[in-house]
Amino acid sequence: MGDVDSLAHQLGGNVRGKRVLVRSDLNVPLDGTTITDDGRIRASVPTLRSLADAGARVVVVAHLGRPKGEPDPTYSLGPVAERLGELLGADVAFATDTVGESARSTVDGLRDGQVAVLENVRFNAGETSKDDAERGAFADQLAGLADAFVSDGFGVVHRKQASVYDVAQRLPHAMGHLVAKEIDVLRRLTESPARPYVVVLGGSKVSDKLGVIDNLLGKADKLLIGGGMVFTFLKAQGHEVGRSLLEEDQLETCRSYLARAEESGVQILLPTDIVVDTEFPSSDREPQPRVVPASEIPADGLGLDIGPDSAAAFAGALEGAQTVFWNGPMGVFEVAAFAEGTRAVAQALTKIPGLSVVGGGDSAAAVRQLGFDEAAFGHISTGGGASLEYLEGKELPGIAVLES
């Protein structure tokens, strides 16, 4: 069954002439009105195109940033709608509100096969409200604009929000191609993955990854840890970490993970050398990187990347892996002086013969910023938080509601 047919089938048959509300993830970084990374927009195109090709009247809802439940021009989806039109090769209508007069007239004006984008769904406080009634009232208005719903915003399926969860309870619904692909890949990571299975975790905080480490200690063969989170592990081993990022309240947890790994035969690989500076990178100061042993970070040292020996060791540990999940950069990859650890991991992933998954967020941004061909990786996720929660074993509300 083809893509168009499978979506139409889930929605009960022919979608021609039907208004299909699609929750996409168009939350892209903006510099003013310039999109600096359009990866998520590109990832949303296949579902939108297949619906438009099938003659649906496609109504896209999405968020951008974290506005405070009211209109804020800084977070307008206007530039995104324009870019989406370029990628689709067709005019995309843009409504200047979420469920108001502009939204209604824009949707009413659609012809078969046309696409419209509604303004940032988080401009309405009902979208993210913790109050079921307030969220439900907004979902009623969204559902009133459509005949069917397609969930394709993987980056938000871990959120119980009106356009993700409540709308699906009100309309015939289907899982979009992007969400279906993401869930398929995550199942392959958690249900009998091909071995050796290596997990690479980075990013700033251990606390962001606690559940993942906890769950994967029983599943992975090796855990490679870099990024800002590594300094809490180093401190837990008794090393001084200077002025590096440290979560004092997680020291005992890190010690317990190291002990559990040893007991269960899972190898936790920590860096043996670190690239330090005395200041965090800024535009008015040239970086002054130096490499020090991980056990000898000076008092004024601020760890900003894993060192060259560690980068080589991490790349070596990835050789021969059949399954790899990577979430979180190894350092401050946005600055060339502190990007080599992240580059080494990304390069090693391109050589994995089995399944290599880049777990969204900063890792996906790093792959693109460092100039790698996205096709060299098995899968680049669009949802860092959603991927992590799935790997923690949590139920994702936006998926559960589609399957119920």
Secondary structure in CASP SS format (residue, H / E / C, confidence):
PFRMAT SS
TARGET T0000
AUTHOR 0000-0000-0000
METHOD secondary structure of the structure
MODEL  1
M C 1.00
G C 1.00
D H 1.00
V H 1.00
D H 1.00
S H 1.00
L H 1.00
A H 1.00
H H 1.00
Q H 1.00
L C 1.00
G C 1.00
G C 1.00
N C 1.00
V C 1.00
R C 1.00
G C 1.00
K C 1.00
R E 1.00
V E 1.00
L E 1.00
V E 1.00
R E 1.00
S C 1.00
D C 1.00
L C 1.00
N C 1.00
V C 1.00
P C 1.00
L E 1.00
D E 1.00
G C 1.00
T C 1.00
T E 1.00
I E 1.00
T C 1.00
D C 1.00
D C 1.00
G H 1.00
R H 1.00
I H 1.00
R H 1.00
A H 1.00
S H 1.00
V H 1.00
P H 1.00
T H 1.00
L H 1.00
R H 1.00
S H 1.00
L H 1.00
A H 1.00
D H 1.00
A C 1.00
G C 1.00
A C 1.00
R E 1.00
V E 1.00
V E 1.00
V E 1.00
V E 1.00
A C 1.00
H C 1.00
L C 1.00
G C 1.00
R C 1.00
P C 1.00
K C 1.00
G C 1.00
E C 1.00
P C 1.00
D C 1.00
P H 1.00
T H 1.00
Y H 1.00
S C 1.00
L C 1.00
G H 1.00
P H 1.00
V H 1.00
A H 1.00
E H 1.00
R H 1.00
L H 1.00
G H 1.00
E H 1.00
L H 1.00
L H 1.00
G C 1.00
A C 1.00
D C 1.00
V E 1.00
A E 1.00
F E 1.00
A C 1.00
T C 1.00
D C 1.00
T C 1.00
V C 1.00
G C 1.00
E H 1.00
S H 1.00
A H 1.00
R H 1.00
S H 1.00
T H 1.00
V H 1.00
D H 1.00
G C 1.00
L C 1.00
R C 1.00
D C 1.00
G C 1.00
Q C 1.00
V E 1.00
A E 1.00
V E 1.00
L C 1.00
E C 1.00
N C 1.00
V H 1.00
R H 1.00
F H 1.00
N C 1.00
A C 1.00
G C 1.00
E C 1.00
T C 1.00
S C 1.00
K C 1.00
D C 1.00
D H 1.00
A H 1.00
E H 1.00
R H 1.00
G H 1.00
A H 1.00
F H 1.00
A H 1.00
D H 1.00
Q H 1.00
L H 1.00
A H 1.00
G C 1.00
L C 1.00
A C 1.00
D C 1.00
A E 1.00
F E 1.00
V E 1.00
S E 1.00
D C 1.00
G C 1.00
F H 1.00
G H 1.00
V H 1.00
V C 1.00
H C 1.00
R C 1.00
K C 1.00
Q C 1.00
A H 1.00
S H 1.00
V H 1.00
Y H 1.00
D H 1.00
V H 1.00
A H 1.00
Q H 1.00
R C 1.00
L C 1.00
P C 1.00
H E 1.00
A E 1.00
M E 1.00
G C 1.00
H H 1.00
L H 1.00
V H 1.00
A H 1.00
K H 1.00
E H 1.00
I H 1.00
D H 1.00
V H 1.00
L H 1.00
R H 1.00
R H 1.00
L H 1.00
T H 1.00
E C 1.00
S C 1.00
P C 1.00
A C 1.00
R C 1.00
P C 1.00
Y E 1.00
V E 1.00
V E 1.00
V E 1.00
L E 1.00
G C 1.00
G C 1.00
S C 1.00
K C 1.00
V C 1.00
S C 1.00
D C 1.00
K C 1.00
L H 1.00
G H 1.00
V H 1.00
I H 1.00
D H 1.00
N H 1.00
L H 1.00
L C 1.00
G C 1.00
K C 1.00
A C 1.00
D C 1.00
K E 1.00
L E 1.00
L E 1.00
I E 1.00
G C 1.00
G C 1.00
G C 1.00
M C 1.00
V H 1.00
F H 1.00
T H 1.00
F H 1.00
L H 1.00
K H 1.00
A H 1.00
Q C 1.00
G C 1.00
H C 1.00
E C 1.00
V C 1.00
G C 1.00
R C 1.00
S C 1.00
L C 1.00
L C 1.00
E C 1.00
E H 1.00
D H 1.00
Q H 1.00
L H 1.00
E H 1.00
T H 1.00
C H 1.00
R H 1.00
S H 1.00
Y H 1.00
L H 1.00
A H 1.00
R H 1.00
A H 1.00
E H 1.00
E H 1.00
S H 1.00
G C 1.00
V C 1.00
Q E 1.00
I E 1.00
L E 1.00
L C 1.00
P C 1.00
T C 1.00
D E 1.00
I E 1.00
V E 1.00
V E 1.00
D E 1.00
T C 1.00
E C 1.00
F C 1.00
P C 1.00
S E 1.00
S C 1.00
D C 1.00
R E 1.00
E C 1.00
P C 1.00
Q C 1.00
P C 1.00
R E 1.00
V E 1.00
V E 1.00
P E 1.00
A C 1.00
S C 1.00
E C 1.00
I C 1.00
P C 1.00
A C 1.00
D C 1.00
G C 1.00
L E 1.00
G E 1.00
L E 1.00
D E 1.00
I E 1.00
G C 1.00
P H 1.00
D H 1.00
S H 1.00
A H 1.00
A H 1.00
A H 1.00
F H 1.00
A H 1.00
G H 1.00
A H 1.00
L H 1.00
E C 1.00
G C 1.00
A C 1.00
Q C 1.00
T E 1.00
V E 1.00
F E 1.00
W E 1.00
N E 1.00
G C 1.00
P C 1.00
M C 1.00
G C 1.00
V C 1.00
F C 1.00
E C 1.00
V C 1.00
A H 1.00
A H 1.00
F H 1.00
A C 1.00
E H 1.00
G H 1.00
T H 1.00
R H 1.00
A H 1.00
V H 1.00
A H 1.00
Q H 1.00
A H 1.00
L H 1.00
T C 1.00
K C 1.00
I C 1.00
P C 1.00
G C 1.00
L E 1.00
S E 1.00
V E 1.00
V E 1.00
G C 1.00
G C 1.00
G H 1.00
D H 1.00
S H 1.00
A H 1.00
A H 1.00
A H 1.00
V H 1.00
R H 1.00
Q H 1.00
L C 1.00
G C 1.00
F C 1.00
D C 1.00
E H 1.00
A H 1.00
A H 1.00
F C 1.00
G C 1.00
H E 1.00
I E 1.00
S C 1.00
T C 1.00
G C 1.00
G H 1.00
G H 1.00
A H 1.00
S H 1.00
L H 1.00
E H 1.00
Y H 1.00
L H 1.00
E C 1.00
G C 1.00
K C 1.00
E C 1.00
L C 1.00
P H 1.00
G H 1.00
I H 1.00
A H 1.00
V H 1.00
L H 1.00
E H 1.00
S C 1.00
END
